[in-house]
Amino acid sequence: MKKIVFGLGVFAVTACGSLAPTAKIGGPQNSLSNTKWEVVDSYNTNARPYISFDPEQGMTGNGGCNRIFSNNVVISSKDGSFHVNAIASTRMACPSMDMSTESNFIKMIESADHYVTRKDMLELYKGNMLLMKLRKAQ
């Protein structure tokens, strides 16, 4: 049985190690249900990671080379809690820089415990540390 809870939210990926203003962390957020988010900066690689959230399929996306997916998704819009675990992927061979980007992308998603939405951006946090920013896809 799938255990998927969707709340309110939005994603964004670029910064690592930034401290975030705590005013919105822990507060109500926009829903991530039926949304797609793209990495803001792919660090001069061909990789273009993105993630999507669907109440039936959980999290799906592309890590920059391989398709990624997880049904182990618990996201709450009430307090912005965010938990995506056991991310699986296809196993295509890609340039090493793209594979490194993909590996880091997956690790950051699995490390995140909260999210904050700001306009068309989604910010993922571990505690008060900003892990990444994503922009809402068209």
Residue, then its C-alpha position, 0 to 999 in steps of 0.5 A: m500500500k502506498k503511503i503518500v501524503f501531499g501537502l502544500g509546497v514548492f521546490a528550488v535547487t542551487a545553494c548548499g550550506s546557506l542559512a535560511p531565515t526561519a520565519k517561514i520554516g515550519g509554517p503552512q506551505n503551498s501544495l506540491s501535489n501535481t507540480k514539477w520543479e527544475v533545478v535552478d543551476s546545473y553547475n555547467t553540466n548537461a544535466r537538467p534535474y527535475i522532480s514532480f509530485d503526484p498523489e498516485q505515483g509519488m515523486t518522479g523525475n530525472g536526476g540529470c541522466n536517469r529517471i528517478f522515483s519514490n513511493n516513500v513520500v510524506i509531505s505536509s503542507k501544515d508545517g512544511s515537513f518533507h520526507v522522500n526516502a528510498i529513491a530508485s533510478t534507472r541505470m543508464a551510463c552518462p558522463s561522470m560530471d552528470m552522474s556526480t550531479e545526479s548523485n548529489f541531487i538524490k542525496m539532497i532530496e533524501s536529506a531534506d526534512h522541510y520545505v518552503t515555497r517562495k513565489d515560483m521557487l521551492e527551497l529544501y532544508k535540513g533543519n535551518m540549512l538550505l540544501m537546494k532551490l528549484r523553480k516551478a516548471q512551465 
